[in-house]
Amino acid sequence: MSHGIEALGALILIALATGIAGLAQVLKERRPYSAKLLMSPAEQEAYRRLRAALPDRLIFAQVQLCRFIEARKGLKREWHNRIAQLSADFVICEADSSVIAVVEIDDRTHGRAKQRQRDEKKNRACSSAGIRMIRWPARGLPDVQTMREELALNRAASAESKKAVADGALRR
């Protein structure tokens, strides 16, 4: 009789374990996503310093390139697809949202071949659009004053960026 009770107990435990595992899978399937931080710790620190260095500028984080760069008329689909999956760590803008510069924070992953290719695509896209690209290492970010100096956004650079936007609007 005790063997029968032990067997019954084992079956009950197996059924409970299977049920819990099944329930966990059902819950996981209903909620396949979870929230995560928008910026890495190095990017958060860079953002704080950028805000302090450029209090009168708009600073946007994690922006897809296709939100501020577009292909010329007739080349839209092919060239758009080349940058659609790329994002900039920070986009620095004037009050009217015209882009002044893009800032990238390069951590250790930027030494990998695939990431270097992505970085080069970003560099070429920004250069082609007349947008200044600035890269800083995640370890050894410049201080606020150095950021302010490096991002000395003189009127000529800003005017050049605005002209590039106007030229693009005229060619559409």
N, CA and C of each residue as an Amber inpcrd file, in Angstrom:
protein
   516
   0.8090000  -1.1960000   0.0000000   0.0000000   0.0000000   0.0000000
   0.8520000   1.2600000   0.0000000   1.9860000   1.2360000   0.7090000
   2.8100000   2.4310000   0.7540000   3.4250000   2.7320000  -0.6080000
   3.6810000   1.6520000  -1.4070000   4.1990000   1.8940000  -2.7550000
   3.1660000   2.6230000  -3.6160000   1.9160000   2.3030000  -3.4100000
   0.8480000   2.9530000  -4.1700000   0.7300000   4.4190000  -3.8020000
   0.8540000   4.7320000  -2.5170000   0.7780000   6.1320000  -2.0580000
   1.9910000   6.9100000  -2.5660000   3.1790000   6.2940000  -2.5310000
   4.3830000   6.9470000  -3.0320000   4.2580000   7.2230000  -4.5310000
   3.7360000   6.2600000  -5.2510000   3.5620000   6.4280000  -6.6920000
   2.5540000   7.5360000  -6.9670000   1.4730000   7.5330000  -6.2120000
   0.4620000   8.5800000  -6.3730000   1.0580000   9.9540000  -6.0450000
   1.8560000  10.0240000  -4.9920000   2.5130000  11.2810000  -4.6080000
   3.4590000  11.7540000  -5.7000000   4.2090000  10.8200000  -6.2870000
   5.1410000  11.1650000  -7.3590000   4.3820000  11.6920000  -8.5730000
   3.2690000  11.0450000  -8.8920000   2.4530000  11.5020000 -10.0240000
   1.9000000  12.9080000  -9.7790000   1.4740000  13.1560000  -8.5600000
   0.9460000  14.4840000  -8.2140000   2.0440000  15.5320000  -8.3410000
   3.2550000  15.2210000  -7.8520000   4.3720000  16.1600000  -7.9580000
   4.7330000  16.4290000  -9.4230000   4.7380000  15.3820000 -10.2350000
   5.0370000  15.5420000 -11.6600000   3.9690000  16.4160000 -12.3160000
   2.7140000  16.1790000 -11.9720000   1.6230000  16.9680000 -12.5480000
   1.7370000  18.4330000 -12.1350000   2.0550000  18.6750000 -10.8700000
   2.2140000  20.0470000 -10.3940000   3.3950000  20.7360000 -11.1010000
   4.5190000  20.0470000 -11.2060000   5.6970000  20.6210000 -11.8600000
   5.3970000  20.9280000 -13.3230000   4.7400000  20.0080000 -13.9920000
   4.3800000  20.2180000 -15.3960000   3.4140000  21.3870000 -15.5210000
   2.4610000  21.4710000 -14.6420000   1.4840000  22.5640000 -14.6670000
   2.1350000  23.9080000 -14.4200000   3.0600000  23.9830000 -13.4760000
   3.7530000  25.2410000 -13.1750000   4.6110000  25.6590000 -14.3640000
   5.3150000  24.6920000 -14.9490000   6.1490000  25.0050000 -16.1150000
   5.2740000  25.4860000 -17.2770000   4.1570000  24.8210000 -17.4710000
   3.2280000  25.2210000 -18.5390000   2.6600000  26.6070000 -18.2910000
   2.2950000  26.8810000 -17.0280000   1.7660000  28.1950000 -16.6730000
   2.8220000  29.2770000 -16.9000000   4.0550000  28.9860000 -16.5220000
   5.1380000  29.9540000 -16.7350000   5.3070000  30.2410000 -18.2220000
   5.2120000  29.2180000 -19.0520000   5.3550000  29.4040000 -20.4990000
   4.2020000  30.2500000 -21.0480000   2.9860000  29.9940000 -20.5790000
   1.8280000  30.7730000 -21.0230000   2.0040000  32.2450000 -20.6400000
   2.4390000  32.4980000 -19.4100000   2.6430000  33.8740000 -18.9720000
   3.7440000  34.5470000 -19.7840000   4.8150000  33.8110000 -20.0770000
   5.9150000  34.3570000 -20.8700000   5.4330000  34.7220000 -22.2740000
   4.6130000  33.8920000 -22.8700000   4.1110000  34.1550000 -24.2200000
   3.1740000  35.3510000 -24.2530000   2.4480000  35.5830000 -23.1970000
   1.5360000  36.7260000 -23.1470000   2.2890000  38.0370000 -22.9800000
   3.4570000  37.9760000 -22.3750000   4.2520000  39.1710000 -22.1140000
   5.6700000  38.9580000 -22.6220000   5.8450000  38.9730000 -23.9360000
   7.1680000  38.6580000 -24.4890000   8.1800000  39.7960000 -24.3690000
   7.7430000  40.9750000 -23.9290000   8.6480000  42.1180000 -23.8660000
   8.8160000  42.5850000 -22.4370000   9.9350000  43.2140000 -22.1910000
  10.1560000  43.8620000 -20.9010000  10.8510000  45.1930000 -21.1640000
  10.6650000  46.1250000 -20.2680000  11.2660000  47.4520000 -20.4100000
  12.7660000  47.3640000 -20.1330000  13.5190000  48.2600000 -20.7610000
  14.9490000  48.3440000 -20.4790000  15.3560000  49.8050000 -20.5080000
  16.5440000  50.0930000 -20.0180000  17.0350000  51.4640000 -20.0050000
  17.2860000  51.9470000 -21.4280000  16.9870000  53.1940000 -21.6770000
  17.1940000  53.7910000 -22.9910000  18.6750000  54.0140000 -23.2670000
  19.4350000  54.3460000 -22.2160000  20.8540000  54.6520000 -22.3900000
  21.7060000  53.8300000 -21.4350000  22.9120000  53.5180000 -21.8910000
  23.8920000  52.8450000 -21.0430000  24.3650000  53.8390000 -19.9770000
  25.0280000  53.3580000 -18.9280000  25.5530000  54.3080000 -17.9260000
  26.4750000  55.3700000 -18.5360000  27.3260000  54.9980000 -19.4710000
  28.2210000  55.9780000 -20.1140000  27.4050000  56.9990000 -20.9090000
  26.3630000  56.5420000 -21.5980000  25.5120000  57.4580000 -22.3650000
  24.7370000  58.3890000 -21.4300000  24.3060000  57.8630000 -20.2770000
  23.6140000  58.7100000 -19.3060000  24.5240000  59.8280000 -18.8120000
  25.7780000  59.4770000 -18.5220000  26.7300000  60.4870000 -18.0680000
  27.0190000  61.4950000 -19.1770000  27.1730000  61.0160000 -20.4040000
  27.3960000  61.9180000 -21.5410000  26.2080000  62.8630000 -21.6950000
  24.9900000  62.3500000 -21.5380000  23.7980000  63.1870000 -21.6590000
  23.8010000  64.2930000 -20.6000000  24.1090000  63.9260000 -19.3580000
  24.1500000  64.9330000 -18.2870000  25.1740000  66.0280000 -18.6260000
  26.3380000  65.6090000 -19.1000000  27.3760000  66.5860000 -19.4350000
  26.9750000  67.4390000 -20.6420000  26.3660000  66.8210000 -21.6420000
  25.9020000  67.5830000 -22.8140000  24.8660000  68.6200000 -22.4100000
  23.9390000  68.2430000 -21.5260000  22.9080000  69.1950000 -21.0670000
  23.5610000  70.3810000 -20.3670000  24.5810000  70.0920000 -19.5560000
  25.2770000  71.1680000 -18.8510000  26.0830000  72.0270000 -19.8240000
  26.6880000  71.4020000 -20.8240000  27.5280000  72.1210000 -21.7840000
  26.7050000  72.9460000 -22.7710000  25.5110000  72.4750000 -23.1080000
  24.6890000  73.1080000 -24.1510000  23.2600000  73.3540000 -23.6560000
  23.0930000  74.1900000 -22.6510000  21.7540000  74.3660000 -22.0680000
  20.7300000  74.9740000 -23.0230000  21.1860000  75.6660000 -24.0640000
  20.2560000  76.3120000 -24.9870000  20.0160000  75.5020000 -26.2570000
  20.4970000  74.2800000 -26.3040000  20.3100000  73.4160000 -27.4720000
  19.3810000  72.2510000 -27.1120000  18.7280000  71.6920000 -28.1160000
  17.9260000  70.4920000 -27.9290000  18.8570000  69.2930000 -28.0820000
  18.7300000  68.3230000 -27.1910000  19.5610000  67.1220000 -27.2450000
  18.6370000  65.9200000 -27.1990000  18.6730000  65.1250000 -28.2540000
  17.8350000  63.9360000 -28.3550000  18.7190000  62.6970000 -28.2860000
  18.2290000  61.6750000 -27.6170000  18.9990000  60.4380000 -27.4560000
  18.3830000  59.3080000 -28.2760000  19.2560000  58.4460000 -28.8160000
  18.8640000  57.2190000 -29.5040000  17.8670000  57.4920000 -30.6330000
  18.2990000  58.2720000 -31.5970000  17.4430000  58.6720000 -32.7140000
  17.8740000  57.9280000 -33.9780000  16.9130000  57.3130000 -34.6520000
  17.2260000  56.6490000 -35.9200000  17.6810000  57.6900000 -36.9350000
  18.6950000  57.3450000 -37.7140000  19.2270000  58.2810000 -38.7090000
  18.1590000  58.7170000 -39.7010000  17.2440000  57.8220000 -40.0520000
  16.2180000  58.1720000 -41.0420000  15.2240000  59.2090000 -40.5150000
  15.3180000  59.5810000 -39.2230000  14.4750000  60.6450000 -38.6760000
  15.0500000  62.0260000 -38.9730000  16.3700000  62.0920000 -39.2760000
  16.9590000  63.3960000 -39.5540000  17.8230000  63.4220000 -40.8180000
  17.9090000  62.2930000 -41.5170000  18.6010000  62.2230000 -42.8120000
  17.6560000  61.5300000 -43.7820000  17.5310000  62.0770000 -44.9750000
  16.7050000  61.4020000 -45.9750000  17.4210000  61.3660000 -47.3140000
  17.0490000  60.4050000 -48.1040000  17.6260000  60.2620000 -49.4410000
  16.9590000  61.2600000 -50.3830000  17.7150000  61.6740000 -51.3450000
  17.1960000  62.6020000 -52.3480000  16.1040000  61.9160000 -53.1770000
  15.2540000  62.7230000 -53.7610000  14.1600000  62.2250000 -54.5940000
  14.7140000  61.2990000 -55.6810000  14.0440000  60.1950000 -55.9010000
  14.4620000  59.2280000 -56.9010000  15.3710000  58.1440000 -56.3360000
  15.9110000  58.3780000 -55.1510000  16.8110000  57.4000000 -54.5250000
  16.2440000  56.9110000 -53.1970000  15.0520000  57.3040000 -52.8810000
  14.4850000  57.1020000 -51.5530000  14.6230000  55.6830000 -50.9970000
  13.9960000  54.7110000 -51.6190000  13.9120000  53.3790000 -51.0290000
  15.2880000  52.7560000 -50.7950000  16.1070000  52.6990000 -51.8360000
  17.4170000  52.0460000 -51.7200000  18.2850000  52.6980000 -50.6470000
  18.3770000  54.0210000 -50.6630000  19.2500000  54.7120000 -49.7280000
  18.6320000  54.7960000 -48.3410000  17.3190000  54.9060000 -48.2540000
  16.6440000  54.9070000 -46.9490000  16.9150000  53.5950000 -46.2250000
  16.8000000  52.4880000 -46.9490000  17.0080000  51.1730000 -46.3310000
  18.4190000  51.0110000 -45.7780000  19.3860000  51.6950000 -46.3480000
  20.7710000  51.5870000 -45.8750000  20.9700000  52.1900000 -44.4900000
  20.1150000  53.1310000 -44.1090000  20.2720000  53.7820000 -42.8030000
  19.0970000  53.5410000 -41.8580000  18.0730000  52.8580000 -42.3250000
  16.8380000  52.7150000 -41.5390000  17.0510000  52.0650000 -40.1830000
  17.9980000  51.1470000 -40.0830000  18.2240000  50.4330000 -38.8220000
  19.3470000  51.0410000 -37.9790000  19.9010000  52.1520000 -38.4040000
  20.9930000  52.7930000 -37.6660000  20.4580000  53.9070000 -36.7820000
  21.0460000  54.0530000 -35.6000000  20.6280000  55.1440000 -34.7270000
  21.8440000  55.8980000 -34.2050000  21.6150000  57.1560000 -33.8640000
  22.6530000  58.0140000 -33.2900000  22.4580000  58.0550000 -31.7840000
  23.5520000  58.0390000 -31.0500000  23.4420000  58.1310000 -29.5900000
  22.7980000  59.4610000 -29.1990000  23.3100000  60.5630000 -29.7630000
  22.7570000  61.8870000 -29.4630000  22.7030000  62.7330000 -30.7230000
  21.6300000  63.4920000 -30.8630000  21.4870000  64.4520000 -31.9530000
  21.3300000  65.8180000 -31.2930000  22.2300000  66.7260000 -31.6390000
  22.2220000  68.0770000 -31.0850000  21.5420000  68.9850000 -32.1020000
  20.5320000  69.7330000 -31.6400000  19.7460000  70.5730000 -32.5510000
  19.6140000  72.0020000 -32.0350000  19.3450000  72.8860000 -32.9910000
  18.9510000  74.2580000 -32.6650000  17.5170000  74.2040000 -32.1340000
  17.0250000  75.3240000 -31.6600000  15.6650000  75.3880000 -31.1360000
  14.6170000  75.0350000 -32.1920000  14.9350000  75.2850000 -33.4800000
  13.9850000  74.9620000 -34.5520000  14.0870000  73.5050000 -35.0080000
  14.8540000  72.7080000 -34.3190000  15.0990000  71.2770000 -34.5480000
  16.0190000  70.9830000 -35.7210000  16.6920000  72.0050000 -36.2740000
  17.6820000  71.7180000 -37.3150000  18.9010000  71.0810000 -36.6410000
  19.4040000  70.0440000 -37.2640000  20.4950000  69.2620000 -36.6810000
  21.8110000  70.0000000 -36.8370000  22.5330000  70.0980000 -35.7350000
  23.8400000  70.7370000 -35.7060000  24.9430000  69.6830000 -35.7400000
  24.7830000  68.6460000 -34.9360000  25.8200000  67.6180000 -34.8380000
  25.2180000  66.3310000 -34.2970000  25.9410000  65.2470000 -34.5480000
  25.6160000  63.9390000 -33.9850000  26.7820000  63.5420000 -33.0900000
  26.4700000  63.0290000 -31.9080000  27.5060000  62.5730000 -30.9800000
  27.3280000  61.0850000 -30.7570000  28.4070000  60.3530000 -30.9460000
  28.4290000  58.9120000 -30.6960000  29.3520000  58.6230000 -29.5290000
  28.9020000  57.7530000 -28.6290000  29.7120000  57.3130000 -27.5020000
  30.1640000  55.8950000 -27.8200000  31.4580000  55.7320000 -28.0320000
  32.0100000  54.4460000 -28.4590000  32.5320000  53.6380000 -27.2720000
  31.8550000  52.5260000 -26.9980000  32.3270000  51.6160000 -25.9530000
  33.1550000  50.5010000 -26.5870000  33.4840000  49.4820000 -25.8160000
  34.3700000  48.4180000 -26.3110000  33.7830000  47.6580000 -27.5000000
  32.4670000  47.6620000 -27.6670000  31.8580000  46.9360000 -28.7920000
  32.2120000  47.5820000 -30.1320000  32.6440000  48.8290000 -30.1180000
  32.9640000  49.5260000 -31.3700000  34.2730000  49.0570000 -31.9840000
  34.9790000  48.1770000 -31.2920000  36.1840000  47.5790000 -31.8450000
  35.8960000  46.3450000 -32.6920000  34.6730000  45.8380000 -32.5940000
  34.2880000  44.6570000 -33.3750000  34.0730000  45.0320000 -34.8370000
  34.4160000  44.0990000 -35.7270000  34.3390000  44.3710000 -37.1730000
  32.9380000  44.8040000 -37.5990000  31.9110000  44.1000000 -37.1380000
  30.5370000  44.4220000 -37.5510000  30.1480000  45.8270000 -37.0700000
  30.5250000  46.1580000 -35.8430000  30.1930000  47.4780000 -35.3070000
  30.9780000  48.5700000 -36.0250000  32.2330000  48.2910000 -36.3870000
  33.0210000  49.2760000 -37.1380000  32.3700000  49.5700000 -38.4870000
  31.7900000  48.5420000 -39.1240000  31.0910000  48.7450000 -40.4030000
  29.8610000  49.6340000 -40.1960000  29.1070000  49.3770000 -39.1200000
  27.9340000  50.1970000 -38.8220000  28.3530000  51.6450000 -38.5470000
  29.4460000  51.8030000 -37.7980000  29.9510000  53.1480000 -37.4970000
  30.3370000  53.8790000 -38.7800000  30.9740000  53.1770000 -39.6900000
  31.3940000  53.7950000 -40.9540000  30.1710000  54.2050000 -41.7790000
  29.1140000  53.3890000 -41.7670000  27.8720000  53.7680000 -42.4640000
  27.2960000  55.0570000 -41.8690000  27.2910000  55.1390000 -40.5380000
  26.7920000  56.3450000 -39.8770000  27.6330000  57.5530000 -40.2640000
  28.9500000  57.3720000 -40.2170000  29.8540000  58.4720000 -40.5630000
  29.5900000  58.9690000 -41.9840000  29.4790000  58.0280000 -42.9330000
  29.2540000  58.4020000 -44.3390000  27.9050000  59.0850000 -44.5200000
  26.8710000  58.5590000 -43.8780000  25.5320000  59.1480000 -44.0140000
  25.5190000  60.5760000 -43.4790000  26.1050000  60.7880000 -42.2990000
  26.1280000  62.1410000 -41.7220000  26.9620000  63.0730000 -42.5820000
  28.1040000  62.6110000 -43.0350000  28.9600000  63.4340000 -43.8970000
  28.2250000  63.8160000 -45.1780000  27.5600000  62.8670000 -45.7930000
  26.8210000  63.1180000 -47.0310000  25.7250000  64.1600000 -46.8230000
  25.1150000  64.1440000 -45.6260000  24.0360000  65.0900000 -45.3250000
  24.5600000  66.4290000 -44.8060000  25.8810000  66.5520000 -44.6610000
  26.4480000  67.8040000 -44.1650000  26.2930000  67.9690000 -42.6630000
  26.2150000  66.8400000 -41.9450000  26.0390000  66.8750000 -40.4950000
  27.3420000  66.4500000 -39.8220000  27.7890000  67.2380000 -38.8870000
  29.0280000  66.9790000 -38.1620000  28.8680000  65.7660000 -37.2430000
  29.8300000  64.8450000 -37.2900000  29.8380000  63.6500000 -36.4280000
  30.9860000  63.7880000 -35.4340000  30.6690000  63.6030000 -34.1660000
  31.6750000  63.6490000 -33.1060000  31.6310000  62.3160000 -32.3790000
  32.7830000  61.7070000 -32.1830000  32.8810000  60.4340000 -31.4690000
  33.7470000  60.6130000 -30.2240000  33.2070000  60.1360000 -29.1040000
  33.9560000  60.1480000 -27.8510000  33.9870000  58.7360000 -27.2900000
  35.0920000  58.3480000 -26.6630000  35.1540000  57.0190000 -26.0400000
  34.3060000  56.9940000 -24.7660000  33.6580000  55.8610000 -24.5240000
  32.8140000  55.7250000 -23.3250000  33.6590000  55.8740000 -22.0620000
  34.8520000  55.3280000 -22.1130000  35.7790000  55.5120000 -20.9820000
  36.6190000  56.7340000 -21.3030000  36.5310000  57.7270000 -20.4680000
  37.2920000  58.9460000 -20.7250000  36.4750000  59.9920000 -21.4550000
  35.1800000  60.0950000 -21.1160000  34.3470000  61.1530000 -21.7140000
  34.9400000  62.5190000 -21.3880000  34.8410000  63.4660000 -22.3170000
  35.3310000  64.8120000 -22.0050000  34.4860000  65.4520000 -20.9050000
  35.0920000  66.3830000 -20.1820000  34.3320000  67.1010000 -19.1600000
  33.4240000  68.1270000 -19.8440000  32.5900000  68.7870000 -19.0610000
  31.5960000  69.7190000 -19.5920000  32.2570000  70.8280000 -20.4130000
  33.3090000  71.4200000 -19.8850000  33.9710000  72.5160000 -20.5930000
  34.5560000  72.0440000 -21.9230000  35.1720000  70.8630000 -21.9360000
  35.7470000  70.3320000 -23.1650000  34.6490000  70.0340000 -24.1790000
  33.5260000  69.4880000 -23.7060000  32.3900000  69.2500000 -24.6100000
  31.9350000  70.5660000 -25.2290000  31.8150000  71.5910000 -24.3860000
  31.3630000  72.9030000 -24.8640000  32.3210000  73.4130000 -25.9410000
  33.6170000  73.2540000 -25.7010000  34.6150000  73.7270000 -26.6690000
  34.5800000  72.9010000 -27.9560000  34.4890000  71.5790000 -27.8160000
  34.4620000  70.7230000 -29.0120000  33.1980000  70.9340000 -29.8250000
  32.1330000  71.2570000 -29.1310000  30.8640000  71.5000000 -29.8180000
  30.6330000  72.9860000 -30.0280000  31.7220000  73.7500000 -30.0680000
  31.6070000  75.1870000 -30.3170000  30.7980000  75.3320000 -31.6000000
  29.5620000  75.5810000 -31.4150000  28.6310000  75.5770000 -32.5460000
  28.5450000  76.9690000 -33.1300000  29.5780000  77.2940000 -33.8790000
  29.6040000  78.6260000 -34.4720000  28.4810000  78.7740000 -35.4980000
  28.1650000  79.9690000 -35.8120000  27.0610000  80.2620000 -36.7300000
  27.3030000  79.6850000 -38.1200000  28.5480000  79.5870000 -38.5200000
  28.8410000  79.0550000 -39.8560000  28.4560000  77.5750000 -39.9490000
  28.7940000  76.7880000 -38.9270000  28.4470000  75.3610000 -38.9500000
  26.9440000  75.1870000 -38.9160000  26.2870000  75.9860000 -38.0920000
  24.8340000  75.9070000 -38.0080000  24.1930000  76.3380000 -39.3230000
  24.7320000  77.3850000 -39.9090000  24.1950000  77.8700000 -41.1900000
  24.4030000  76.8240000 -42.2810000  25.5460000  76.1250000 -42.2440000
  25.8170000  75.0880000 -43.2510000  24.8020000  73.9580000 -43.1300000
  24.4990000  73.5610000 -41.9030000  23.5240000  72.4980000 -41.6830000
  22.1420000  72.9310000 -42.1720000  21.7580000  74.1730000 -41.8760000
  20.4580000  74.6690000 -42.3150000  20.3900000  74.7500000 -43.8410000
  21.5090000  75.1240000 -44.4680000  21.5520000  75.1870000 -45.9240000
  21.3780000  73.7870000 -46.5160000  22.0200000  72.7790000 -45.9000000
  21.8770000  71.4040000 -46.3790000  20.4200000  70.9580000 -46.3030000
  19.7250000  71.3460000 -45.2130000  18.3060000  71.0070000 -45.0730000
  17.4990000  71.7080000 -46.1610000  17.7710000  72.9970000 -46.3680000
  17.0390000  73.7630000 -47.3870000  17.2910000  73.1880000 -48.7670000
  18.5450000  72.8340000 -49.0720000  18.8690000  72.2410000 -50.3730000
  18.0940000  70.9500000 -50.5770000  18.0140000  70.1490000 -49.5300000
  17.2660000  68.8860000 -49.6280000  15.7960000  69.1370000 -49.8710000
  15.2270000  70.1430000 -49.2160000  13.8070000  70.4650000 -49.3910000
  13.5290000  70.9450000 -50.8180000  14.4780000  71.6890000 -51.3940000
  14.2820000  72.2010000 -52.7450000  14.3700000  71.0970000 -53.7890000
  15.1090000  70.0380000 -53.5140000  15.3190000  68.9740000 -54.5070000
  14.2570000  67.8790000 -54.4320000  13.3700000  67.9600000 -53.4990000
  12.3280000  66.9250000 -53.3810000  11.3070000  67.0400000 -54.4550000
